[in-house]
Amino acid sequence: MDREWGIFDVQKKELIANHNTTELLQFTLEFDDADTLIVSHPESAEDLVIDITKHPQNRPGAHKMELYNTKYGYPESEETNRWFSTVLGRPVILVRHPYDVLHRPRTQMVPYARPQDRSEGFCYNSSILLLNESSLKDLINVMRH
């Protein structure tokens, strides 16, 4: 799940990233169960619920967003994008990265990465970072060795 989504700013034509904005730090992410992600934000009275088993890549007519020859991934539903746009106060698109993208982590950005590590659907500048207990245990294990 690590960095599987990114938020694309429609006006600036770029992904919003934690390293260049602090507005994303107000989001709260939690799993209701193994299939449901709940996104909260102080600007919204209602939480957003995303069924993570329904990848937008599998929707009929799905298309991968591209800009300047960079493939960002597949847009989430209009309802999801409307929620994020309302919360952030500008048009944005929540993009989920495709299953078929494989990357090696950049060691200058991820100093604990090993050369054999790889991640599926990894976006270096994604704005939503999900951590779970298993990820943290694995990170601690890697750092110990």
Secondary structure per residue as TSV (DSSP state, phi and psi in degrees):
chain	resnum	aa	ss	phi	psi
A	1	M	-	360.0	-15.3
A	2	D	T	-57.4	116.9
A	3	R	T	57.2	44.5
A	4	E	-	-82.7	-22.5
A	5	W	E	-116.3	157.0
A	6	G	E	-139.9	155.8
A	7	I	E	-109.5	118.0
A	8	F	E	-95.4	122.2
A	9	D	E	-82.2	114.2
A	10	V	T	-65.3	-39.3
A	11	Q	T	-72.2	-44.0
A	12	K	T	-83.3	-14.4
A	13	K	T	57.8	49.1
A	14	E	E	-155.9	162.4
A	15	L	E	-76.8	139.3
A	16	I	E	-81.1	132.3
A	17	A	-	-126.8	150.3
A	18	N	G	-59.7	-30.9
A	19	H	G	-76.6	-10.0
A	20	N	G	-122.7	8.7
A	21	T	-	-157.2	149.2
A	22	T	S	-103.1	-7.9
A	23	E	G	-62.7	-21.9
A	24	L	G	-78.1	-15.2
A	25	L	G	-70.0	-11.6
A	26	Q	G	-86.4	-8.8
A	27	F	-	-73.1	142.3
A	28	T	E	-118.0	128.8
A	29	L	E	-120.2	135.4
A	30	E	E	-151.5	155.7
A	31	F	E	-96.2	128.9
A	32	D	E	-80.7	-38.5
A	33	D	E	-153.8	-168.1
A	34	A	T	-66.6	-18.9
A	35	D	T	-113.2	-3.8
A	36	T	E	-125.0	123.6
A	37	L	E	-104.0	130.7
A	38	I	E	-112.0	124.9
A	39	V	E	-111.6	128.1
A	40	S	E	-122.8	155.5
A	41	H	-	-155.3	141.9
A	42	P	T	-59.5	-23.6
A	43	E	T	-80.3	-5.8
A	44	S	-	-121.7	131.2
A	45	A	S	-73.4	-24.3
A	46	E	S	-114.8	142.2
A	47	D	-	-79.0	155.9
A	48	L	E	-99.2	132.0
A	49	V	E	-112.8	124.8
A	50	I	E	-119.8	125.1
A	51	D	E	-81.8	106.6
A	52	I	T	-74.4	-9.7
A	53	T	T	-79.3	-15.6
A	54	K	S	-99.3	82.2
A	55	H	-	-70.9	132.5
A	56	P	G	-62.4	-18.3
A	57	Q	G	-62.4	-26.7
A	58	N	G	-91.9	-2.3
A	59	R	S	-72.8	144.5
A	60	P	T	-58.6	133.5
A	61	G	T	76.4	13.3
A	62	A	-	-62.0	142.1
A	63	H	-	-135.2	144.2
A	64	K	-	-84.7	127.6
A	65	M	E	-69.4	135.4
A	66	E	E	-133.9	143.2
A	67	L	E	-151.9	128.1
A	68	Y	T	52.8	42.8
A	69	N	T	63.2	18.4
A	70	T	E	-107.3	126.1
A	71	K	E	-91.0	114.2
A	72	Y	E	-86.0	-34.9
A	73	G	E	132.1	-160.8
A	74	Y	E	-106.6	129.3
A	75	P	E	-65.6	140.6
A	76	E	-	-74.2	-176.6
A	77	S	-	-64.4	159.5
A	78	E	H	-60.1	-38.7
A	79	E	H	-60.8	-44.7
A	80	T	H	-63.4	-45.8
A	81	N	H	-66.4	-34.8
A	82	R	H	-64.7	-41.4
A	83	W	H	-61.8	-49.6
A	84	F	H	-64.4	-39.1
A	85	S	H	-63.6	-42.1
A	86	T	H	-63.6	-46.9
A	87	V	H	-63.2	-42.6
A	88	L	H	-87.2	-10.4
A	89	G	T	75.8	21.3
A	90	R	S	-161.5	160.6
A	91	P	-	-69.2	123.7
A	92	V	E	-137.2	162.1
A	93	I	E	-130.5	125.8
A	94	L	E	-79.7	121.8
A	95	V	E	-113.1	130.9
A	96	R	E	-105.8	130.4
A	97	H	-	-76.8	146.2
A	98	P	-	-69.4	156.4
A	99	Y	T	-63.6	-31.6
A	100	D	T	-86.3	5.5
A	101	V	-	-91.8	120.5
A	102	L	E	-118.7	132.6
A	103	H	E	-133.3	152.3
A	104	R	-	-94.6	136.9
A	105	P	-	-66.1	143.9
A	106	R	-	-77.5	116.2
A	107	T	T	-66.3	-24.6
A	108	Q	T	-71.0	-24.6
A	109	M	T	-96.4	-27.1
A	110	V	S	-127.3	82.0
A	111	P	T	-62.8	-21.7
A	112	Y	T	-87.8	-0.5
A	113	A	-	-69.5	145.5
A	114	R	-	-102.4	154.0
A	115	P	T	-57.6	-30.0
A	116	Q	T	-83.5	-8.4
A	117	D	-	-67.7	146.5
A	118	R	-	-150.3	160.4
A	119	S	E	-137.4	141.4
A	120	E	E	-92.5	137.1
A	121	G	T	64.8	31.2
A	122	F	-	-86.9	130.1
A	123	C	-	-118.3	121.6
A	124	Y	T	-62.9	-32.2
A	125	N	T	-109.6	20.2
A	126	S	-	-60.3	152.2
A	127	S	S	-101.4	-14.2
A	128	I	B	-111.4	117.6
A	129	L	-	-114.9	117.4
A	130	L	-	-103.6	131.1
A	131	L	-	-120.2	140.7
A	132	N	-	-126.6	172.3
A	133	E	H	-59.2	-39.1
A	134	S	H	-62.9	-41.6
A	135	S	H	-62.1	-42.7
A	136	L	H	-66.0	-41.0
A	137	K	H	-62.3	-41.9
A	138	D	H	-64.5	-42.2
A	139	L	H	-61.5	-44.8
A	140	I	H	-62.0	-41.1
A	141	N	H	-62.6	-43.6
A	142	V	H	-63.8	-41.4
A	143	M	H	-69.5	-28.1
A	144	R	H	-72.9	-24.9
A	145	H	-	-105.6	360.0
